[in-house]
C-alpha cells in the first residue's frame, strides 16, 4: 500500500467493508483521526486555508441562498419539530452544540494525533473514540476547550470493541453537556451536523443528512451497526458528535469511506448514540 503524504487525507487503520470487493482496493473505511504535521506541512496548510478563504468569498452567497431554499422545502418537518418544542434550524442547533465540543490531542510513539469529543453530563465527562485515546502513552490527554483553554483530561476508561472512550476534564472547564437523542427517534433523510476539529480547526460544523440507519460495517476486527451520513467528516472529526436539528446527539463520528484513500467522499459513519451511551455509562460506573 502506498504511503500517503500531505495534509487532509484520512489517517489511521484501513477498514474494509464486508460488502466491498477486498481485492479491488477501491473502497475502504478509514478512521478520520488527524496527525500533527511538521512545519513545512503547516505552511502548506496555511496556503490551503488562504485558498479556501477565496473560495468561500466566491460561493458564500450561493450557499446561504441554497440553505434558505432548503429550509422552505422542509415546511412539513419544520412544523413537526416546532410542535415538539425544539429548534427547527441548524443554526440554532450549532449554537447549542459547539460549547460542549472539545479538541483532543494525543501524543504517542507514532506521533501526535488529534480528534474531537463532547460532554455528556454535568460531571464533565467527555465521550470520544477509543482509537484516538489508544495512541497515547499515559492516563491523560490534552484537551482544548471551546474557549481555547488547554487543559489535561484524565482517561476514565476505554472500550476497543465499541471504539468508545471516556475522558474527564477539570470542573473549571465548564463544558455544556449535549442532549442525547432518544432511541428510535432518528430518521433517514433528517438534517444533521457533524461537529469537531477537522484538520485542527476547532468548532467546525458541517451539514448533511442521515443517509441510512443500521448500516452494517466492519471496523477493524469488529462488526458495527452504524448511522450513515453525508455530512463531511475529515481527519480530526473522530469522536465528535453527529447531531440533529434539535441539537441532540444521534451518533459519535468514527469512520469514513474513501476511494483509493482520497479523503471524504460523502459517506461517513457514526456509532449510534444509544450504543455509545450504554458503553460510556458502564465506563463511568467503573472508573468514576
N, C-alpha and C positions, 0 to 999 in steps of 0.2 A: 504494500500500500504506500502510495507516495506520501511524503511528509508535507503537510500543509504549512504555509507560511503566510505572514501578513496579519492584519487586524480585521476581525469581523467574521471569520469562519467559525463554525461550531467547534468546540474543543471538548475533549473527553472521550470516553469509550464509544466505539461504534456499535450501534444496536441494530440488529436485523429483524424486520417484521416477519412473522411466520407466513404472512400472505404474499411476501415478495420472493422472487427467484433469487436465492442466495448466490447463485453462480453468476448472475448478471452484473453485480457490482454497481447497479444503477440506483438502488433505493436503500436507504438506511435511516435509522433513528439515532440522533445524537443528543447527548445531554448538553444544553446550552449554558455551561458554566464558562466564565471568562478567565483569561490569564493576563496578568500584568506583563506588558511588553517592554523591551529596552528603549533607550532614549530615541534611537533612530525611528522606531515604530511609533513612538509618541509624537514625533514631529510629523510623521505621515498621517496620524490621526488628526492632528491639528489642521493639516491641509484638507483632509476629508471633511471635517466639520465646517471649514470655511466654504467648501464647495456645496455642502448640504444647505448652508445658510442662504446661498444664492438660489438654489433650487426652491427652498421654502418661500422666498420672496416671489418667485415666479409662479408658484402653484397655490399659494396660500389662499387667495380669494376663491379659487375654484373649489378648494377643499371645504371652505366654510359654506359655500353655496350648496355643495353636494350633501353636506351634513344636514343642512336645513331642509332640503328636499326629502332626504331620507326620513326626517322626522315627520314630515307631512304624510308620507306614505304609510306611517305606522299609527294612524289615528286610533284604530280599534285597540291595539295593545296598550297605547298610552292611556286610554280611558280606563282600562282594566287596572293598570298599575296605580293610577290616581285613586281609584276606588279602594285600593288596598292600603292607601295612606303612605305610599313610598314614592321617592323621587323618580320621575319618568325619563330624565335625560342623563346622558353620560357625563355632562359637565358637572352636574351635582354629585354624581357617583364618584368621579375623580377627586373632587374636593373633599369628599368624605373619607376616601381610602388612603390617599397619599400620606397623611400624617401618621399612619400606622405601619408604613413600609420602610424597611431599612436596607442598606447595602452591607454585604458581608465580605470580608477579606480573610482568606485562609492561606497561611504560609506553610509549606511542607517541603519534603525532599525534592519534589519535581518542580518547584517554583511556587509562585503565588497565584491563587485562583480567586475569582470574585463571583458573587451570587447575590441573591436577594432573600428577604424573609419578611414576615408580617406578624404583628402582635395578635394573640388570640384571647387574652384575658387581661384583667387589671393588675395581675401579678407580674406583668412584663415578660411573660413567656413568648418566645418568637418561634414560629414554625418555619422550617426551611427544608431543603433537600439533603438527604444523607450523603449523596455523592459529592457535595461541596465540603461538608464538615470532615468527611473521610480523608481529605487531603492534608488536614492539619496534623501536627505532631503532638500537641498537648491538649489539656482540658479547656482551653479558652480560644476564642477567635476575636478578631477585631470587627467592630460594627460601626457604621456611620449612620447616625440618627437623621431624621428628616430635616432637622435644623443645621446639619453639617457637623455636629459634635462627633468626635471619635471616642468610642468607649470600648472597654473589654467586656465581652459576654462569656458567661460560663456555659459549657456544653452540658445540658441536663441529661441528655441521653440520645441514642441513635437506634434506628431500625433499618438495616440494609435491605431487608426483603420488601419493605414498602417504600423505600427511598425517602423516609421522613426522619428528620432530626429536630430536636427542640433545644433552643438556647434560652438563657435568661439574662436580660440586661439590667443594670442598676435601676432602682426605682426613680432616680432623679431624671432619667431619660424621658419619662412621661409619655410613652407611646400610646396612641389611641387604638384600643382593641377593635378589630374589624368584626362586624356581624357575620355569621355564617348562614348560608342558605339552608333551608330545611330539606330534608331527604325527599327526593322525588319532585322537587319544585323546579328543577332546571329543565328547559325545553329546547329542542333543536330549533335553530333559527333565531333565538333571542340574542340581543346585542350583549357583548361582554367587553371588558377591558383587561388587558394584561399590564400589570404594574410592576416595575422593578428598576434595575440598573443595567440595561444593556450597554456593552462597551464602556462600562464605568460611568454612565450618565445617570445619576440618581434621580428618582422621581419621574421617570419616563413612563408615559401612558400610551399604549397602542390599542386600537379598537378593531373589533371583528364580531363574529357571531359564533354561537355554538354550532359546530358543523355536524357533530354526531355524538351520541351517548353510548356508553357500554362498548366502546371500541376495544377489542382485544389486541393487545400489543405485547411483544416480549421485549423487556428492557433488561439487558444483561442476562442473568440466569433466571430471572423471574418473569412470570406472566402477570400482566396488569390489565385491569379494566379501566379505561381512561375516558376523559372528556376530550373530544377533538375540537379544535378551534382554528380559525384562520387569522386570529389576531397575531400580529407579528411578534415572534419570540426569538431572541438572539442571545449570544454569549453574555452572561451576566443576569439574565432573566430567571435562571433556575432558582426555584424556591420561592419566587414571588407569587402573589395571588392573582387568580383569574376571577374577576368579579362581574356581577350582573348590573343592570341599570339601576338597581336599588342599593348598590354598594355592598351587596352580600357576596362573600367568597363562595364560589362554586367549585374551585379546584386549586391545586398547587402546581404551577407550571414546572414541568420536569423534562420534556424532551421535544425534539422537532424532527420531522422527516426532511432529508436532503437528497438531492440528486448529485452524485459524484462529489459530495462534500461542499457544495456551493452555497451554503447558508440557508436561511429561511425561505421556504417556497410556499408558505401559507398553510402548512399542515403541522400543527403543534398539538401537544398532548399534556393534559393536566391530571393529576391524581384527584379523583372526586373528593370533595371536602368531607363527606361523611366517613370515608375511609381514613383520611388524614387526621380528622378529629379523634377518631377512635384510637389510633396509634398514639397521637400526641397525649391524650388523656392517660393512657397506660404509662407512657414515659414519664409524665409529670407525677403520676401517682407513685412511681418507684423512685424517681430522682429528686423530687421537690422543686 
